Amino acid sequence: MTIMFWTLVGFLSGSVPYSLLLGRWLAHADIRRYGDGNPGASNAAKAGGWRVAAPALLLDYLKGAVPVGLAHLHAGLTGWGLLPVALAPVLGHAFSPWLRFRGGKAVTVTFGIWTGLTLWEGPTLLGTFLGLFYALLNADAWCVMFALLGWLLYLLLRGGEPNLLAVWLGNILIVGWKHRRELRAPPRWRAYISRLWEGKR
């Protein structure tokens, strides 16, 4: 019952489309009409700038971190019981019932769930890898996937608890599915990397 309760809480928390709501309230715009049509913080920034994107990012992060952190650290859930609880906010965000199951790409909420599971390790390492690949590649979707692969390598090096590896697998499958269109194109180096490479040839 505890697992079911926190899984439901996590899914409902993740399903709230904060970016869309803030876009309507603060920018008086439907953010799905911007960029790639994704109801996430990146298009909130395009619709209303950082005054919309900043609170959207924070809320999308918290809707993963809070329920998972409470279930893990307050309710004492451990082991395999954390698997559905951790994935629930990601699923809620990616397939929100309030948006006819057409949710966001679940990147920010991914940072949130790993905060709830590992405190500082997850967001710090994911952020580091993401920043590194953003500096090298001109393909946002591939940057996200490579960052998650880097996080997997760290999990394996530190012992690779099976339940966390299972969360990682579910997480990357959901995020990969949401980015599937962009992932059809191969990753490309940023222009300055290409120029450096050409200069050395």
TORKOL-775532 format. One line per field, with one value per residue (C-alpha): residue number from 1; residue in one letter; chain; x, y, z. Coordinates in steps of 0.05 Angstrom, whole numbers, plus 32768, in hexadecimal, padded with zeros to 4 digits. Each point is the difference from the previous one (the first is absolute). Last residue first. Example, Ala and Ser with C-alpha at 12.3 -4.5 7.8 and 13.67 -1.06 7.14 Angstrom:
BEGIN
n = [2 | 1] $
res = [s | a] $
chain = [A | A] $
px = [8111 | 7FE5] $
py = [7FEB | 7FBB] $
pz = [808F | 800D] $
// end
This chain:
BEGIN
n = [201 | 200 | 199 | 198 | 197 | 196 | 195 | 194 | 193 | 192 | 191 | 190 | 189 | 188 | 187 | 186 | 185 | 184 | 183 | 182 | 181 | 180 | 179 | 178 | 177 | 176 | 175 | 174 | 173 | 172 | 171 | 170 | 169 | 168 | 167 | 166 | 165 | 164 | 163 | 162 | 161 | 160 | 159 | 158 | 157 | 156 | 155 | 154 | 153 | 152 | 151 | 150 | 149 | 148 | 147 | 146 | 145 | 144 | 143 | 142 | 141 | 140 | 139 | 138 | 137 | 136 | 135 | 134 | 133 | 132 | 131 | 130 | 129 | 128 | 127 | 126 | 125 | 124 | 123 | 122 | 121 | 120 | 119 | 118 | 117 | 116 | 115 | 114 | 113 | 112 | 111 | 110 | 109 | 108 | 107 | 106 | 105 | 104 | 103 | 102 | 101 | 100 | 99 | 98 | 97 | 96 | 95 | 94 | 93 | 92 | 91 | 90 | 89 | 88 | 87 | 86 | 85 | 84 | 83 | 82 | 81 | 80 | 79 | 78 | 77 | 76 | 75 | 74 | 73 | 72 | 71 | 70 | 69 | 68 | 67 | 66 | 65 | 64 | 63 | 62 | 61 | 60 | 59 | 58 | 57 | 56 | 55 | 54 | 53 | 52 | 51 | 50 | 49 | 48 | 47 | 46 | 45 | 44 | 43 | 42 | 41 | 40 | 39 | 38 | 37 | 36 | 35 | 34 | 33 | 32 | 31 | 30 | 29 | 28 | 27 | 26 | 25 | 24 | 23 | 22 | 21 | 20 | 19 | 18 | 17 | 16 | 15 | 14 | 13 | 12 | 11 | 10 | 9 | 8 | 7 | 6 | 5 | 4 | 3 | 2 | 1] $
res = [r | k | g | e | w | l | r | s | i | y | a | r | w | r | p | p | a | r | l | e | r | r | h | k | w | g | v | i | l | i | n | g | l | w | v | a | l | l | n | p | e | g | g | r | l | l | l | y | l | l | w | g | l | l | a | f | m | v | c | w | a | d | a | n | l | l | a | y | f | l | g | l | f | t | g | l | l | t | p | g | e | w | l | t | l | g | t | w | i | g | f | t | v | t | v | a | k | g | g | r | f | r | l | w | p | s | f | a | h | g | l | v | p | a | l | a | v | p | l | l | g | w | g | t | l | g | a | h | l | h | a | l | g | v | p | v | a | g | k | l | y | d | l | l | l | a | p | a | a | v | r | w | g | g | a | k | a | a | n | s | a | g | p | n | g | d | g | y | r | r | i | d | a | h | a | l | w | r | g | l | l | l | s | y | p | v | s | g | s | l | f | g | v | l | t | w | f | m | i | t | m] $
chain = [A | A | A | A | A | A | A | A | A | A | A | A | A | A | A | A | A | A | A | A | A | A | A | A | A | A | A | A | A | A | A | A | A | A | A | A | A | A | A | A | A | A | A | A | A | A | A | A | A | A | A | A | A | A | A | A | A | A | A | A | A | A | A | A | A | A | A | A | A | A | A | A | A | A | A | A | A | A | A | A | A | A | A | A | A | A | A | A | A | A | A | A | A | A | A | A | A | A | A | A | A | A | A | A | A | A | A | A | A | A | A | A | A | A | A | A | A | A | A | A | A | A | A | A | A | A | A | A | A | A | A | A | A | A | A | A | A | A | A | A | A | A | A | A | A | A | A | A | A | A | A | A | A | A | A | A | A | A | A | A | A | A | A | A | A | A | A | A | A | A | A | A | A | A | A | A | A | A | A | A | A | A | A | A | A | A | A | A | A | A | A | A | A | A | A | A | A | A | A | A | A] $
px = [836F | 8008 | 7FD9 | 7FC6 | 7FFA | 8002 | 7FCB | 7FD4 | 8006 | 7FEF | 7FC2 | 7FE4 | 8008 | 7FC4 | 7FD7 | 7FDE | 7FB8 | 7FCB | 800C | 7FD7 | 7FC2 | 800A | 8008 | 7FC3 | 8011 | 8048 | 7FE8 | 7FD1 | 8034 | 8036 | 7FD7 | 7FEA | 8049 | 8018 | 7FCA | 8016 | 8049 | 7FEA | 7FDD | 803C | 8032 | 8039 | 803D | 801F | 801D | 7FBD | 7FDB | 8035 | 7FFB | 7FB5 | 8006 | 802C | 7FCA | 7FCD | 802C | 8007 | 7FB5 | 7FF6 | 8036 | 7FE2 | 7FBE | 8020 | 8027 | 8038 | 8034 | 803E | 7FEC | 7FBC | 8025 | 8027 | 7FC5 | 7FD6 | 8039 | 8008 | 7FB5 | 7FF7 | 803A | 7FE6 | 7FB6 | 800D | 8035 | 7FDF | 7FC7 | 8004 | 7FB7 | 7FD9 | 8035 | 7FFC | 7FB5 | 8009 | 8036 | 7FD1 | 7FC8 | 802B | 8009 | 7FBA | 7FF2 | 7FBD | 7FBA | 7FD0 | 7FD5 | 7FC0 | 8020 | 7FE1 | 800F | 804A | 802A | 8047 | 7FF4 | 7FD9 | 8031 | 803B | 7FDB | 7FF0 | 8045 | 801B | 7FC3 | 7FFD | 8049 | 8004 | 7FE0 | 803A | 802F | 7FED | 7FC2 | 800C | 7FC2 | 802A | 8040 | 7FE8 | 7FB7 | 800C | 803A | 7FD9 | 7FC4 | 802A | 8036 | 7FD3 | 7FCE | 8039 | 8026 | 7FC3 | 7FF1 | 8046 | 8002 | 7FBD | 8014 | 803D | 7FDD | 7FCA | 802B | 8036 | 7FDF | 7FB5 | 7FF2 | 8046 | 8010 | 7FBF | 8016 | 803E | 7FD7 | 7FD3 | 7FBE | 8024 | 7FE7 | 8045 | 800F | 7FC3 | 7FB5 | 8003 | 8011 | 7FB8 | 8007 | 7FEA | 8049 | 7FF7 | 7FC0 | 7FFE | 804A | 7FFD | 7FCA | 8025 | 8041 | 7FDE | 7FDF | 7FEB | 800C | 803E | 7FDC | 7FC8 | 8031 | 8029 | 7FC3 | 7FE7 | 8043 | 8003 | 7FBD | 800E | 8043 | 7FE1 | 7FC6] $
py = [8168 | 8028 | 803C | 7FD3 | 7FE4 | 8046 | 8018 | 7FC3 | 800D | 8049 | 7FED | 7FD1 | 7FB7 | 7FDB | 7FC7 | 7FD3 | 8011 | 7FCD | 8017 | 803F | 7FD8 | 7FD0 | 8035 | 7FEC | 7FB7 | 800B | 8023 | 7FC6 | 7FCB | 8027 | 8003 | 7FB7 | 7FEA | 8031 | 7FE8 | 7FB8 | 8014 | 8020 | 7FBF | 7FD6 | 8029 | 800E | 8001 | 8046 | 7FF2 | 7FE7 | 803E | 802C | 7FDD | 8007 | 804B | 8005 | 7FDB | 8032 | 8039 | 7FDE | 7FFD | 8049 | 8018 | 7FD5 | 8023 | 8045 | 7FF6 | 8032 | 7FD9 | 8014 | 8035 | 7FDF | 7FBF | 801E | 8024 | 7FC1 | 7FD8 | 8032 | 8008 | 7FB5 | 7FFA | 8037 | 7FEE | 7FB7 | 8007 | 8037 | 7FD9 | 7FB9 | 7FE9 | 8041 | 8025 | 7FCA | 800C | 804B | 7FFE | 7FD3 | 8033 | 8031 | 7FD2 | 7FE4 | 800F | 8020 | 7FE5 | 7FE6 | 7FD1 | 8026 | 803E | 7FF8 | 7FB5 | 8012 | 7FCE | 801A | 8024 | 7FC9 | 7FCB | 8027 | 800A | 7FB5 | 7FE7 | 800A | 7FE3 | 7FC4 | 7FEE | 8015 | 7FC0 | 7FDB | 8015 | 8036 | 8025 | 8023 | 802C | 803E | 7FF4 | 7FD5 | 8012 | 8049 | 8005 | 7FDF | 802D | 8040 | 7FF5 | 7FF1 | 8039 | 802A | 8000 | 8012 | 8037 | 801D | 7FFD | 8021 | 8036 | 8010 | 7FF9 | 8034 | 803A | 7FE1 | 8014 | 7FFD | 7FD4 | 7FE9 | 7FF4 | 7FD9 | 7FD9 | 7FE8 | 7FF6 | 7FCB | 7FF9 | 7FE8 | 8021 | 7FFC | 804A | 8029 | 7FF2 | 7FCF | 803B | 8017 | 804A | 8032 | 8008 | 7FFB | 7FD8 | 7FD9 | 7FF1 | 7FEF | 7FCD | 7FE0 | 7FFD | 7FE4 | 7FC6 | 7FD7 | 7FB7 | 7FF7 | 800D | 7FD2 | 7FC9 | 8009 | 8000 | 7FC1 | 7FDE | 8018 | 7FE0 | 7FC0 | 7FF6 | 800D | 7FD1] $
pz = [7CCE | 803F | 7FE7 | 7FEA | 8047 | 801E | 7FD0 | 800F | 804B | 7FF5 | 7FD8 | 8035 | 7FF1 | 7FE4 | 801D | 7FCD | 7FED | 8016 | 8048 | 7FF5 | 7FF1 | 803A | 8035 | 8029 | 7FF5 | 8017 | 803F | 8010 | 7FF1 | 8024 | 8040 | 7FFE | 7FFA | 8035 | 8031 | 7FF3 | 800C | 8041 | 8016 | 7FEC | 802A | 7FD1 | 802C | 7FFA | 7FBB | 7FE5 | 8018 | 7FE2 | 7FBD | 8002 | 800C | 7FC2 | 7FD9 | 801A | 7FE9 | 7FBC | 7FF9 | 8014 | 7FD0 | 7FC9 | 8007 | 8001 | 7FBF | 7FF1 | 8027 | 8026 | 8033 | 8009 | 800D | 8039 | 801E | 7FFF | 8020 | 8038 | 800B | 8003 | 8031 | 802E | 7FFA | 8012 | 8035 | 802A | 8021 | 7FE4 | 7FF9 | 8008 | 7FD8 | 7FCB | 7FFB | 7FF8 | 7FCA | 7FD8 | 800C | 7FD9 | 7FC4 | 7FFC | 7FB6 | 800D | 7FFF | 7FCC | 802A | 7FEF | 8020 | 8045 | 7FFD | 7FFE | 7FD9 | 8006 | 8042 | 8021 | 7FE6 | 801D | 8041 | 8005 | 7FF0 | 8046 | 8023 | 7FD2 | 800E | 8049 | 801A | 7FE0 | 8037 | 8031 | 8019 | 8042 | 8002 | 800C | 7FD8 | 7FC7 | 7FF9 | 8012 | 7FCF | 7FC8 | 800C | 8006 | 7FCC | 7FC4 | 8007 | 801A | 7FBE | 7FD7 | 8032 | 7FFC | 7FB5 | 7FF9 | 8033 | 7FD4 | 7FBC | 800B | 8017 | 7FD5 | 7FBF | 7FF2 | 7FC4 | 7FEF | 804A | 8008 | 7FC3 | 8025 | 8040 | 7FE4 | 7FDA | 7FC1 | 7FC0 | 7FDF | 8008 | 8013 | 7FF8 | 8039 | 802D | 7FFE | 8010 | 8034 | 8015 | 804B | 800A | 7FBF | 7FFE | 804A | 7FF3 | 7FC6 | 8026 | 803E | 7FDB | 803E | 7FEE | 802A | 8041 | 7FEC | 7FEE | 8040 | 802D | 7FDD | 8009 | 8048 | 8010 | 7FDA | 8023 | 8045 | 7FF0] $
// end
